[in-house]
Amino acid sequence: MADLRFDGRVAVVTGAGRGLGRSYAMLLASRGAKVVVNDPGGGLSGDGTDAGPADDVVREIVAAGGQAVASTDSVATAAGGKAVIDAALDTYGRIDVLIHNAGNVRRGSLKELSYEDFDAVLDVHLRGAFHVVRSAFPVMCDAGYGRIVLTSSIGGLYGNQDVANYAAAKAGVIGLSNVAALEGAAEGVRSNVIVPAAVTRMATGIDTSAYPPMGPELVAPVVGWLAHESCSVTGEVFIALAGRVARAVIAESPGVHRPAWTVEDVGEHLDAIRNIEAPLVFPAVPDGHHQHIRYSFGLAQRSSERGVLHG
């Protein structure tokens, strides 16, 4: 199989100065992409700025024969997000790939988490995703081509202790990607979510001594495929953790239909309501929202027809 390359493509990678983002940027550049390496260079909490990390990655890419430009704007504001995308448009005249990887961490229990820390994390992970997608998406649609990869997390899927802000933001990213996938489907724009796990500085404070190999290089190829023109899926969520690559879905039990319910009925039918042995999956694209509704409406219609027949 021939190498999948990005010759002629322009990619924006946020949070690309270190860790996973750096790995993504280096991989795409090594395969021919022109890369905007975005990173304001702040600390884990998102405070401070340092042009060094983004500049260092650009130097590495150029030294290896690739093309890249640094951007130190913060995705946490609408103006910053627009500036990141403008860096691609002003320098290279187009944007084909958007990978939103930028992140910060501010821990605190739900009892104690401050509003400031809640907003600071949503500003980068969720609002930051919107800021760059909002600027890039119309350009991609006009060009008839685009690949968007947004970053969620295990915490976004399942929650975790002391990170209500992070979990809420990462869950929200999935909804944003689904809408981009739906609205971009007819425009040649595909949007998917990566749920990565790698030992980077984001793991500071976590005992990783017993972990298996979990370097960014085990995640980057998955993101590379999602960012490539050959990517054949949209509106999906991919997990990349310690060498395992999988798809995550939202699933429903078939449920129970009754023409009327009481509080007591819910309790009496709880086992059947919760029975997930034959799960239902309604993919976001092409029509998961309406498939979900039609399924429930169909049960109601069949129940009504049975009532008429037996009346």
MILOSE-721688 format. One record per residue: residue in three letters; x, y, z of N, C-alpha, C in turn. Coordinates in steps of 0.1 Angstrom, whole numbers, plus 5000, padded with zeros to 4 digits. Layout:
BEGIN
AlaXYZXYZXYZ...
***
This chain:
BEGIN
Met500849885000500050005000500950125000Ala500650224991501450344990501250435003Asp502250505006502150595018501050695016Leu500350725026499250835026499950965028Arg499951055019500651175020499751295020Phe500251415024499551535025500051645016Asp500751605005501351704996500251804991Gly500551934992499652034988498552074998Arg498551995009497552025020498152125031Val497252195036497652285047496952245060Ala497652225071497052175083497352275094Val496352295103496452375115496452275127Val497352275136497352195147497452285160Thr496452285168496552365180497152285191Gly497852355200498552285211499652205206Ala500352255195501352165188502752185193Gly502952265203504352285208504952175216Arg504152085221504551975229503651855228Gly504151745233503251625235502551575222Leu501251545224500551495213500451585201Gly500251715203500151805192501451815184Arg502551815191503851815184503951695175Ser503551575180503651455173502751455160Tyr501551515162500751535150501351625139Ala501851735144502451835135503651775127Met504451705135505651645129505351535119Leu504251455122503851345113503351405100Leu502451505101501851565089502851635080Ala503751705087504851775079505751675072Ser506051565079506951455073506251395061Arg504951405059504251355048503751455038Gly504351575039504151675029503251795032Ala502651795044501651905047502452025051Lys501852145048502352265053501552285066Val502252315077501652305090501752445097Val500652485103500652595112500752535126Val501852555133502052505146501652605156Asn500452585162499852685171500052635186Asp500652725194500852705208501252835215Pro500452885224500853005231501952975241Gly502252845244503352815253503052835267Gly501852835272501552855286501752725294Gly501552745307501752635316500552535315Leu500552435323499452335323498152395327Ser498152495335496852565339496352655328Gly497252685318496852775308497452915310Asp498152935321498653075324500053095317Gly500253215314501553255308501653225293Thr502753275287503053255273504553235271Asp504853165260506253135257506253095242Ala506853175234506853135219507853025216Gly508652985226509652885224509152745219Pro508152685225507652555220507252555206Ala506352655202505952655188507152675178Asp507952765182509152795173510052675172Asp510252605183511052485183510552385173Val509252355173508652255164508852305150Val508652435147508752485134510152455129Arg511152485138512552465134512852325131Glu512252235139512452085136511952045123Ile510752095120510052065107510852115095Val511252245096512052305085513452235084Ala514052195095515352125094515251995088Ala514051935089513851805082513351815068Gly513251935063512851965049511451995047Gly510652015058509252045057508952195057Gln507652225057507252365057506352385069Ala506552495077505752525088505852665092Val504852715099504952855105504352845119Ala504852925128504452925142503253025144Ser502352985153501253075157501253065172Thr501253185179501153175194499853235199Asp498953255190497653305195496853195203Ser496053245213495353155221493953125216Val493553005215492252965210491152995220Ala491553045232490553065243489653185240Thr489953265230489153385226488753365211Ala487653425207487253425194488253485184Ala488853605189489853665181491053585179Gly491453515190492653425189492353305180Gly491153245181490853135172490953175157Lys490353295155490353345141491753375136Ala492653425145494053455141494753325138Val494453215145495153085142494753045128Ile493553045124493153005111493653105100Asp493653235104494153335095495653315092Ala496353255101497853225099497953135087Ala497053035086497052945075496753005062Leu495653085063495153155051496153255045Asp496653335055497553445050498953385045Thr499353275051500653225048500653135036Tyr499553045036499552935026498252945017Gly497353035020496253065011495052965012Arg495152865022494052765023494152695036Ile493152625040493252535051492452405048Asp493152295049492552165045492252075057Val493152095068493052005080493052095092Leu492152065101492152135114492152035125Ile493252035133493351945145493352025157His492252015165492252095178492652005189Asn493852035194494451955204494752035217Ala494752165216495152255227494352215240Gly495052225251494352185264495052245276Asn494252255287494852295300494152215310Val494652215322494052135333494052225346Arg492852225352492752295365491852195373Arg492452135383491752035391491052085403Gly489952025407489252055419487951975420Ser487651935432486451855434485251945430Leu484151875427482851945423482352035435Lys482651995447482252075458483052205459Glu484252205453485152325455485552395443Leu485352335431485852395418485252535417Ser486152625414485752765412485252795398Tyr484352895397483852935384484952975375Glu485953035380487153085372487852955366Asp488052855374488752735369487852665359Phe486552665362485552595352485652665339Asp485552795339485552865326486852865319Ala487952865326489252865320489552735312Val488952625317489152495310488252495298Leu486952535300486052535289486452625278Asp487152735281487652835272488552775262Val489452685266490452625258489952505250His489352415258488952285252487652295243Leu486652355249485352355242485152485234Arg485152595240485052725233486152735223Gly487352695227488452695218488252615205Ala487652495207487252415195486252495186Phe485252555192484352635184485052745177His485852815184486552935178487352905166Val488052785166488752755154487952685143Val486952605148486052545138485152655131Arg484752745139483852855133484552935122Ser485852955124486653025114487052935102Ala487352815105487852725094486652665086Phe485552635092484552555086483952625073Pro483652755073483152815061484152815049Val485452825053486452825042486552685036Met486452585045486552445040485252415031Cys484152455036482952435028482952505014Asp483452625014483652695001484652624992Ala485652564998486652484990486152344986Gly485052304992484552164989485352054995Tyr486252095005487051985012487552035025Gly487551945035488051965048488151845057Arg489051845066489151735076489351805089Ile488351775098488451835112488551715122Val489551725131489751635142489751705155Leu488751685163488651745176489051645187Thr489451695198489951605209489051595221Ser488551475223487851445236488751375245Ser488151305255489051225264488151115270Ile488851025277488150925285487250995295Gly487751105301486951185310485751235304Gly485751275292484551325285483551215282Leu484051085281483150975278482550925292Tyr483450915302483050845314483150925327Gly483651045326483851125338485151085345Asn485551165355486751135363486651225375Gln487351185385487351265398488151395396Asp487551495402488251625403488451705390Val487651675380487851735367486451765360Ala485551815368484251845362484351935350Asn485252035351485352125340485952055327Tyr486951975329487551905318486551805312Ala485851725320484851625315483751695308Ala483251805313482151875306482551925292Ala483751985292484252035279484551925269Lys485051815274485451705264484151635259Ala483151635268481851575263481251675252Gly481351805255480751895245481451895232Val482651865231483451855219482751755209Ile482251645215481651545207480451595200Gly479551665207478451725201478851825190Leu479851905192480252005182480751935169Ser481551825171482051755159480851695152Asn479851635159478751575152478051675143Val477851805148477151905140478051945128Ala479351955130480251985119480151875108Ala480051745113479951635104478651635096Leu477551665103476251675096476251795086Glu476651905090476552025082477552025071Gly478651945073479751945063479651825053Ala478651735056478551615048478451635033Ala477651735029477351765015478451855009Glu479351905018480352005014481751945013Gly481851815015483251755014484051765027Val483351805037484051825050483651715060Arg484651655065484451545075485051585088Ser484251545099484651585112484551465121Asn485651435128485651315138486351355151Val486251275160486851295174487851195177Ile489051235183490051145188489951145203Val489951035209490051015224491450955226Pro492451045228493850995230494250975244Ala495150885246495850875259497350855257Ala498150945263499550925261500150995273Val501350945277502051005288502851125283Thr502251245286502851375283502751455296Arg503051585295503051665307501651685313Met500651645305499251655310499051545321Ala500051445321499951335331500651375344Thr501151495345501851545357501051515369Gly501651455379500951425392500351285392Ile500351215381499751075380500950975380Asp500750875388501750765388501650685376Thr502550695366502450625354503550505353Ser504150475365505250375365504850245360Ala503550205362503150075358502450075344Tyr502450185338501750195325502450115314Pro501850065304502550005292503050125284Pro503750095273504150205264502950295260Met503050425262501950515259502450645253Gly503350635244503850755238502950815227Pro503150945224502251005214502350935200Glu503450865198503650805185502550685183Leu501950645193500850545192499550605189Val499450735190498150805188498250875174Ala499350935171499451025159499050955146Pro499350825143498850765131497350765129Val496650755141495150755140494650895136Val495250995142494851125139495251155124Gly496451105120496851125106495851065096Trp495350945099494350895090493050975090Leu492651015102491351095102491551225095Ala492751275094493051405088493351385073His493451265068493751245054492551245045Glu492751265032491651265022491051135021Ser491751025024491250895023490350855035Cys490250935045489350915056487950895051Ser487350775054486050745049484850755058Val485150805070484050815080483950965085Thr482750995091482551125096481551115108Gly481651205117480751195129481051085138Glu482251035138482650915147483650955158Val483850865167484750885178485750775179Phe487050805178488050695178488850715191Ile489150595197490050585209491350535205Ala492450595210493750555208494550555221Leu494750435227495250425241496150295242Ala497450325244498450215247498450115235Gly498350155223498350075212496950015207Arg495950035215494649995211493850105204Val493350075193492550165185491150115184Ala490150195188488750145188487750255185Arg486550225182485550325180484650325192Ala484250445197483350465207481950505202Val480850465207479550505202478650535214Ile477650605212476550625221475550525218Ala475150445228474150335225472950345234Glu471850295230470650295238470150155239Ser469450125250468749995251467450015242Pro466949895238465649905230464549975238Gly464649965251463650035259462249965260Val461350025267460049975268459050085264His458050045256457050145253455750105260Arg455050205266453750185271452950315267Pro451650295265450850415261450650515272Ala450950465285450850555296451750505307Trp452350595315453250555326452850615339Thr453150545350453150605363454550595369Val454750665380456050655386456350515390Glu455350445394455550305398455850215386Asp455250245375455550165363457050165359Val457650285361459050295358459950205366Gly459650205379460350115388460149965385Glu458849935381458549795379459249745366His459449835356459949795343461449825342Leu462049865353463449915352464449825346Asp464349695349465349595344465249595328Ala463949595323463749585309464249725302Ile463949835309464349965304465849975303Arg466549915312468049925313468749815305Asn468049715300468649595293469349645280Ile470649625280471449675269472049555261Glu471449445262471949325255471849335240Ala470849415235470749435221470749585219Pro471949645220471949795219471549855206Leu471049975206470750045194471750155193Val472250175181473250275178472650355166Phe472550485168472050575157473250675153Pro474050635143475150725139474750865136Ala475550955140475251095138474951125123Val475851075114475651085100475350955094Pro474250945086473651055079472451115087Asp471851045097470551095102470251045116Gly471251035125471050975138469951045146His469951175146468951255153467551215150His467251205137465851175132465651025133Gln466650945131466450795133466050765147His466650835157466250815171464750845173Ile464350955167462951005169462050905162Arg462450865150461550775142461350645149Tyr462450595155462350465162461250475173Ser461350575181460350595192458950615187Phe458850695176457550715170456950595165Gly457850505159457350385153456850285164Leu457450285176456950205187455550255191Ala455450385192454150445195453050415185Gln453450425172452450395162452050245162Arg452950155164452650015164451749985176Ser452050045187451250025199449850075197Ser449650195190448350245187447550155178Glu448250105168447650015159447149885165Arg447949835175447549715182446349745191Gly446249865196445149905204443849905196Val443949955184442849965175442349825171Leu443349735168442949595164442349515175His442749545188442249475199441049545206Gly440649665200439549735206438249685203
***
